[in-house]
Structure formats: structure tokens, C-alpha cells
Amino acid sequence: MNKPDILVFCPQDNPPLRYILDWILQDCWKVSYGLSTDLQTVQAWKGPCFAYAASDPLIRPWIPALPSFLADHNTRSVPDVVCLDGQFWLYPLENADASFPADILRGAFWMLTRQEEYQPHQQDDHGRFPASESLCFREGFLHKPVVDEWVQLLGAAIHLEHPTFQPPNPEPSIQPTFDVDFAWRYLNKSWYLKCRTLARDLIVEGPGTFARGLQATLGLTPDPYDLYQQWADQQAVLFFPLGDRTYYDRNHRWDHPAYQRLIQSCHQQMAIGLHPSYSCLEKPHLLEMECDRFATITGAPPQRSRQHYLRFRLPETYRALQRCGLQEDWSMGYADQPGFRAGTARSFLWFDLQQNRTTALRIFPFQVMDTTLLHYLNLTPPLAKMRIQELWNTIQETGGCLTTLAHNNSIAAVDKAWQNWRNIWPDQPE
């Protein structure tokens, strides 16, 4: 066996501990590690190391551990929170000799596994776990990627004790994503729907919007929602709905030839995924049907998904995604608030708490959605841009990816409500 980059001491070895160590050391830092339950072996180790134990192991850095060593899956438990000099900590532990004032591995595990979402909670009107129910929101740190901060502090502590070790510092990135709830505003609809859209334009948006809409309907100008080449140039990730039309699902028919050609074209140019319909939360069999439709159109089953209206429930939704062969989900964010739902701007594998195992489903959290800023927070475009920039500034300090979620209508800015919203998003870093 090759010598690991880092050796970790812990009196116990279990799946939750392996999960969080794998994520920090292999996923975030791209380094190899060894885990030893033998104290003398680690004390004699000459390379970088750290300890995770309830009592002082005379190894530094030392992360103080709760007696459970991450094994407590009591989903009704809620960690204490303290804020020291502007830094938030979950599971605080008072020990003057410890390198940290809290059990940061247990805290990271609690955040990444979304343990609180297994607890009884008040759902919103769409059956979702809202930000207002989260510990992050109640304690005032939803805007901070606390898990990424703890990882950064751990890296600095190891470097202080072992100067040869320098955790990698990858460049922060921006990943735009779009839910294509409406592929076109006017085109490729029945004449009834075209006329209804134009009538709304005239009554609600005014004669100018109606005139421009009529030109697009007649094919004289491009449809304002046809932004796909622009998104391909941005290397955006797109999510297409393929469910049947309902009150909450108003997408084009999945078997419309033009819609299928659009999906095929985007599949060839950029990453796309499935946008499971509103009813998939209560009717998982619909997910299988929509995955089959995606495979029929593209020639390959979908690899990634984002749930329509961000409706998902743990563990049922993620298990349904796995049964259908999906490898990624991009729904981890709130509809009612921007911020870091799982405390991180990095992707992570889903850990099934009830089965006590790491799964192959990778979760890609997003931090901000256009409709959150307008419809939930009632922000003006300048204030919305400022909120997004604050998130981006934070991620540049801690690392990770600013993942944004928007829709055709906010970028096209045809409706009065979306005027001046298309330029709120930060540019990709050079």
C-alpha cells in the first residue's frame, strides 16, 4: 500500500466517519488518507496527520469528538450552535486543549446529510422543506457556507502543525443552470395557446409587448425564449420537463417534434438533464416514465435531474432517482431564500441515513434562484445583483462553485416584472 498523504486517528471506524473523511480529504482536497484506530501508530507518524477523539490523544490538530463518533442517527436531535468572533459552530465542545471549539466532523455530517429534513417539520404550500424551518435560517447563518469554512480551518490547522502539507486551493467557479419550464413563449404551441399568450400580452404587458409577440408568432423575429445558443456558449446546464401537462406543468408536449429536436440539439452542445414533473414527489412511477421519454429523445438515459418546484423529500426522492439510474441531482437549494442549504458550495455524495451508507448519487447544491429574489424577497434588480455578488464573494473566500438557477422568462425579460433582470448574474471568472 502506498504511503497516504495524511494519516487520521480515531478510536472507531464506521460508515459516517468514512463518508465525511472521504468528502473532505478525497473530494475537496484530492489527497489520499489512512485511518488508524491505533494511537501509537499515529503518534509515531512523521507526516501530516490529525486526530478525531473524545479525549486528548496528544496529536495535533485534535478535533474534539462527541462520544457518538458520528454514529448517532437520532434524526430528532438538533445541535447546539455558537458564534465565536463571527464564526458559527455546530456541536460546540469546551476543551482548551482542542484545536477547535466544536465537533466539526459531526457538524459537517449533520449538514451534508440534511439530517434535520428527516425530522417533523412544517411544509410549505408545495410540500417542501422551507428555509424558515432550517437551523441555518433560525440561527442566522444560511448565507455562510459553514462546512466549507470548517474545511478551510482544518486545512490551516494541519498546515500550522505540518508545514509541508498545503491543502489545494482550486479556483472558485460559476455554473449557470436553467430550468426550461417553457421552451418557447410563442412558437410550437397550438393556436389556442398562442392566442391566449398574445391576449395576455396585450392586456397585462401592453401593446408594445403584444406587437413584438405577434411578430415572433408569425416567424418574423426570433422567439424571445430561444436563448439556447447563448446558454451553450456559457456551458450552462439545462433541465427539460417531459411530463404531461397539468396545472403546475405547462411545458410543451414531450412528443412535439420541434421540442424533441431542441432537446437533441442541446444534448449535443452542453450538459442537460431531466426536470421531473410536479407530481413525481407523490407518484414516483411518473419519474420512470419521464426518464424513458428522455432516453427516447436523446438516445441515452438521463444522468442528472432537478425537481420541478424543487419538490423533493428525503430519503424517498433520492432513492427514486437511484432506482431510475440517475447519477446527479441539482435540487439542493431553497425556493424562499438564497444561501447554502447544506452548508457548502461543493458537490457531495448523498448519505442515506436510514441505510447508514454512502450512495453513488452526487448532489450539486445551488445558492440562488431568480424567482426567489423577485417573488419571495421582492428585491429590485440592483439589490438582487448585490445579494448574488455577496454569495460570490463568500465562495471566492472559501472555495467552491456559485451555482445559479434561472428561467427563460427572467433572462428574456419580456414581462414587466422581469425588466432589467437579465444582467444581475456575475460573469464567469477569467
C-alpha positions in Angstrom: 0.0 0.0 0.0 1.3 3.4 -0.9 2.0 5.9 1.9 -1.0 8.2 2.4 -0.8 11.9 2.2 -2.5 12.3 5.6 -3.0 9.9 8.5 -6.1 10.2 10.7 -6.5 8.8 14.2 -9.9 7.9 15.5 -10.7 5.2 18.2 -13.5 4.0 16.0 -14.2 3.4 12.3 -17.7 3.5 10.9 -19.5 4.5 7.7 -20.4 8.0 8.7 -16.8 8.8 9.7 -15.6 7.4 6.4 -18.2 9.4 4.5 -17.1 12.7 5.9 -13.4 12.0 5.7 -13.8 10.8 2.1 -15.5 14.1 1.2 -13.1 16.4 2.9 -9.8 14.7 2.0 -10.5 13.0 -1.3 -13.3 15.1 -2.8 -12.3 18.6 -1.6 -8.5 18.3 -1.2 -7.8 15.4 -3.7 -5.4 13.8 -1.2 -5.1 10.2 -0.1 -5.5 9.3 3.6 -5.2 6.5 6.0 -7.4 5.9 9.1 -5.9 4.2 12.1 -7.6 3.3 15.4 -4.1 2.6 16.9 -3.0 5.7 18.8 0.7 4.7 19.0 0.9 4.2 15.2 -0.3 7.8 14.6 1.8 9.3 17.3 4.8 7.7 15.6 3.8 9.0 12.2 6.2 11.6 10.8 3.9 13.0 8.1 0.8 15.2 8.2 -1.9 13.9 10.5 -4.8 14.9 12.7 -6.9 13.3 15.4 -10.6 12.9 16.0 -11.3 11.7 19.5 -13.3 12.5 22.6 -10.3 12.7 24.9 -6.9 14.3 24.2 -4.8 11.9 22.0 -1.7 14.2 22.2 -1.9 14.6 18.4 -2.4 17.9 16.8 -4.6 19.1 15.2 -7.1 17.5 17.5 -10.8 17.7 16.6 -12.9 17.1 19.8 -15.5 14.4 19.2 -18.8 13.7 20.7 -18.9 10.3 22.3 -21.1 9.0 19.4 -18.3 9.5 16.9 -20.9 10.3 14.2 -22.8 7.1 14.8 -25.9 8.8 16.4 -28.6 8.9 13.7 -31.3 10.3 16.0 -32.9 12.5 13.4 -34.9 14.3 16.1 -31.7 15.7 17.7 -30.8 19.3 16.9 -27.2 20.5 17.5 -26.4 23.5 19.7 -25.0 26.5 17.8 -22.5 29.0 19.0 -21.0 32.0 17.2 -17.5 33.0 18.2 -15.8 36.0 16.6 -18.2 35.7 13.6 -17.6 32.0 13.1 -20.6 29.7 13.6 -20.0 26.2 15.1 -22.3 23.3 15.5 -21.9 20.8 18.4 -19.7 23.1 20.5 -17.4 21.4 23.0 -15.4 23.2 25.6 -11.9 21.9 25.8 -9.0 24.4 26.0 -6.5 21.9 24.5 -8.6 21.0 21.4 -7.8 22.7 18.1 -11.4 23.6 17.5 -14.3 24.7 19.8 -16.7 22.2 18.3 -17.0 18.7 16.7 -16.6 19.9 13.1 -16.8 16.4 11.6 -20.2 15.7 13.3 -21.4 19.2 12.3 -20.4 18.6 8.7 -22.1 15.2 8.7 -25.3 16.8 10.1 -25.3 19.5 7.4 -24.4 17.4 4.4 -26.8 14.6 5.2 -29.6 17.1 5.8 -30.5 15.3 9.0 -33.0 17.9 10.0 -35.1 17.2 7.0 -35.9 13.8 8.3 -37.5 15.5 11.4 -41.1 16.5 11.6 -41.4 20.0 10.1 -43.9 22.4 8.7 -44.0 22.1 4.9 -44.8 25.0 2.6 -47.7 25.1 0.2 -45.8 22.8 -2.3 -44.9 20.2 0.3 -41.3 21.4 0.5 -38.9 21.8 3.5 -38.6 25.6 3.5 -35.7 27.7 4.6 -37.7 29.0 7.5 -37.7 25.5 9.1 -33.9 25.2 8.9 -31.4 25.7 11.7 -29.3 27.8 9.4 -32.0 30.3 8.9 -33.2 30.4 12.5 -29.6 30.9 13.8 -28.7 33.4 11.0 -26.0 31.6 9.1 -27.8 30.4 5.9 -25.7 32.9 4.0 -22.5 31.3 5.1 -21.0 28.0 3.8 -20.1 26.9 7.3 -19.0 23.4 6.2 -16.6 24.9 3.7 -15.3 27.3 6.3 -14.6 24.4 8.7 -12.8 22.5 6.0 -10.7 25.6 5.3 -9.9 26.0 9.0 -8.9 22.3 9.3 -6.5 22.7 6.4 -4.9 25.7 8.0 -4.6 23.9 11.3 -2.9 20.9 9.6 -0.5 23.2 7.8 0.4 25.0 11.0 1.4 21.7 12.6 2.8 20.2 9.5 4.1 23.0 7.2 4.9 20.5 4.3 1.1 20.0 3.9 -0.7 22.6 1.9 -4.3 21.8 1.0 -5.1 22.6 -2.6 -7.0 25.8 -3.3 -8.9 25.3 -6.5 -10.2 28.4 -8.3 -13.8 29.2 -7.4 -16.1 28.8 -10.4 -19.6 29.9 -11.6 -22.0 27.4 -13.0 -25.2 28.8 -14.6 -28.2 26.4 -14.8 -31.6 26.9 -16.3 -34.9 25.1 -15.8 -36.6 25.2 -19.2 -40.2 25.3 -17.9 -41.3 27.0 -21.2 -39.1 26.1 -24.2 -40.7 29.0 -26.3 -43.0 31.8 -25.4 -45.0 31.7 -28.7 -43.6 29.1 -31.1 -44.7 25.5 -31.4 -47.9 25.8 -29.5 -51.4 25.3 -30.5 -53.2 28.3 -32.0 -55.4 28.4 -28.9 -52.3 28.7 -26.6 -50.7 31.2 -28.9 -53.7 33.4 -28.9 -54.1 33.1 -25.2 -50.4 34.3 -24.7 -50.9 37.2 -27.1 -54.1 38.2 -25.3 -52.3 38.2 -22.0 -49.5 40.3 -23.6 -52.0 42.9 -24.8 -54.0 43.1 -21.5 -51.2 42.7 -18.9 -48.0 43.8 -20.7 -49.2 46.4 -23.1 -49.4 47.0 -26.9 -45.6 47.0 -27.4 -45.2 43.5 -26.0 -48.2 42.4 -28.0 -46.8 43.7 -31.2 -43.4 42.1 -30.6 -45.1 38.8 -29.7 -47.2 38.9 -32.8 -44.0 39.3 -34.9 -42.4 36.3 -33.1 -45.6 34.3 -33.6 -45.6 34.9 -37.3 -41.9 34.0 -37.5 -40.7 37.5 -38.4 -38.4 37.7 -35.3 -36.9 35.1 -33.0 -38.9 33.8 -30.1 -37.7 35.7 -27.0 -37.2 32.4 -25.1 -34.9 31.0 -27.7 -31.7 31.6 -25.7 -30.1 28.2 -26.3 -27.1 29.2 -28.3 -26.2 31.8 -25.6 -26.5 29.1 -22.9 -24.4 26.7 -25.0 -21.7 29.4 -25.1 -21.9 29.7 -21.3 -21.6 25.9 -20.9 -24.8 26.1 -18.9 -26.6 23.1 -17.5 -30.2 22.8 -18.7 -33.1 20.8 -17.3 -36.0 19.9 -19.6 -39.5 18.8 -18.4 -41.1 15.8 -20.1 -44.2 15.2 -18.0 -47.7 15.5 -19.2 -49.4 18.9 -19.0 -51.0 19.8 -15.6 -51.8 22.9 -13.6 -48.1 23.1 -12.5 -46.6 21.5 -15.6 -47.2 23.8 -18.6 -44.3 22.7 -20.8 -44.6 21.8 -24.4 -45.7 18.3 -25.2 -42.9 15.9 -24.8 -43.5 14.3 -28.2 -43.7 17.6 -30.2 -41.1 17.2 -33.0 -39.7 20.7 -32.5 -39.3 20.2 -28.8 -37.6 16.9 -29.3 -35.2 18.5 -31.9 -34.4 21.2 -29.4 -33.6 18.7 -26.7 -31.4 16.7 -29.1 -29.5 19.8 -30.2 -28.9 21.0 -26.6 -27.8 17.4 -25.7 -25.1 17.7 -28.3 -23.8 21.1 -27.2 -24.0 21.1 -23.4 -25.0 19.2 -20.3 -28.7 18.7 -19.9 -30.9 16.8 -17.5 -34.4 15.9 -16.7 -36.8 18.3 -14.9 -39.2 15.8 -13.2 -42.7 16.9 -13.1 -44.5 18.4 -10.1 -46.4 15.1 -9.3 -43.3 12.9 -9.2 -43.0 13.6 -5.5 -46.2 11.7 -4.8 -46.1 9.4 -7.8 -42.6 8.0 -8.3 -43.8 5.9 -11.2 -44.0 9.1 -13.3 -40.3 9.6 -12.9 -39.6 6.3 -14.6 -41.9 7.2 -17.4 -40.2 10.6 -17.9 -36.8 9.0 -17.8 -37.9 6.7 -20.6 -39.1 9.7 -22.6 -35.7 11.4 -22.1 -33.9 8.2 -23.4 -36.2 8.0 -26.3 -35.4 11.6 -27.4 -31.6 11.7 -26.7 -30.7 8.0 -27.1 -29.3 7.8 -23.6 -30.9 7.8 -20.1 -30.7 11.0 -18.1 -27.7 11.4 -15.8 -28.9 14.4 -13.9 -32.1 15.9 -12.6 -33.6 18.9 -10.9 -37.1 18.5 -9.4 -39.8 20.9 -10.7 -40.6 23.5 -8.0 -37.7 22.0 -6.1 -40.0 19.4 -4.7 -38.1 16.6 -3.0 -38.4 14.6 0.2 -35.7 12.6 2.0 -35.0 9.8 1.6 -37.8 8.9 -0.8 -37.0 11.2 -3.8 -33.3 10.4 -3.8 -34.0 6.7 -3.6 -36.4 7.0 -6.6 -33.7 8.8 -8.6 -31.3 6.0 -7.9 -33.8 3.3 -8.9 -34.1 5.2 -12.3 -30.3 5.3 -12.7 -29.8 9.0 -12.2 -26.3 9.9 -11.1 -26.7 13.6 -10.1 -29.4 15.8 -8.6 -29.3 19.6 -8.7 -32.3 20.5 -6.4 -30.4 21.2 -3.2 -31.4 24.8 -2.5 -34.3 26.8 -1.2 -37.1 28.4 -3.1 -37.7 31.1 -0.4 -34.2 32.1 0.5 -30.8 32.2 -1.2 -27.9 30.6 0.7 -26.2 27.3 1.5 -28.8 24.7 2.3 -26.2 22.0 3.0 -23.6 24.4 4.2 -21.4 24.0 1.2 -20.8 25.3 -2.4 -19.3 21.9 -3.4 -20.9 18.8 -4.6 -21.1 15.7 -2.4 -22.4 12.2 -2.4 -25.7 11.5 -0.7 -25.5 9.5 2.5 -28.7 7.5 3.2 -29.1 7.9 7.0 -31.7 5.2 7.3 -29.5 2.7 5.5 -26.3 4.0 7.0 -24.4 4.1 3.8 -22.8 6.3 1.2 -24.6 6.2 -2.1 -23.5 6.9 -5.7 -25.9 9.8 -6.1 -24.0 13.1 -6.3 -25.7 16.3 -5.0 -24.9 19.6 -6.7 -26.2 22.4 -4.5 -27.3 25.8 -5.9 -27.3 29.0 -4.0 -29.7 31.4 -5.6 -32.7 31.3 -8.0 -34.2 34.2 -9.9 -37.8 33.7 -8.6 -36.5 33.7 -5.0 -35.2 37.2 -5.4 -38.2 38.6 -7.2 -41.3 36.7 -5.9 -40.2 35.7 -2.4 -37.9 38.6 -1.4 -39.4 41.3 -3.6 -35.9 42.7 -4.5 -35.2 45.2 -7.2 -32.6 44.2 -9.8 -29.8 46.2 -8.2 -30.5 44.7 -4.8 -30.7 41.2 -6.3 -27.4 41.7 -8.1 -25.9 42.8 -4.8 -27.2 39.6 -3.0 -25.7 37.4 -5.7 -22.4 39.3 -5.5 -22.3 38.7 -1.8 -22.7 35.0 -2.3 -20.0 35.0 -5.0 -17.6 37.0 -2.7 -18.1 34.4 0.0 -17.4 31.5 -2.3 -14.3 33.2 -3.5 -13.0 33.2 0.1 -13.9 29.5 0.9 -13.8 27.8 -2.5 -16.5 26.0 -4.4 -18.9 26.8 -7.2 -21.5 29.5 -7.3 -24.4 27.6 -9.0 -27.2 29.8 -10.2 -30.8 28.9 -11.2 -32.8 30.9 -13.7 -35.5 30.5 -16.3 -36.2 31.7 -19.8 -38.6 34.3 -18.8 -36.3 36.2 -16.4 -33.5 36.2 -19.0 -35.8 37.2 -21.9 -37.3 40.0 -19.7 -40.4 40.3 -21.8 -42.8 40.7 -18.9 -42.7 44.0 -17.0 -41.9 42.1 -13.8 -38.6 40.9 -15.2 -37.5 44.2 -16.8 -33.7 44.8 -16.1 -33.2 41.4 -14.5 -31.2 39.7 -17.3 -27.9 41.4 -16.2 -28.0 40.5 -12.5 -25.7 37.5 -12.9 -21.9 37.7 -12.4 -19.7 36.9 -15.4 -17.6 33.7 -15.5 -14.2 34.3 -13.9 -11.3 34.6 -16.4 
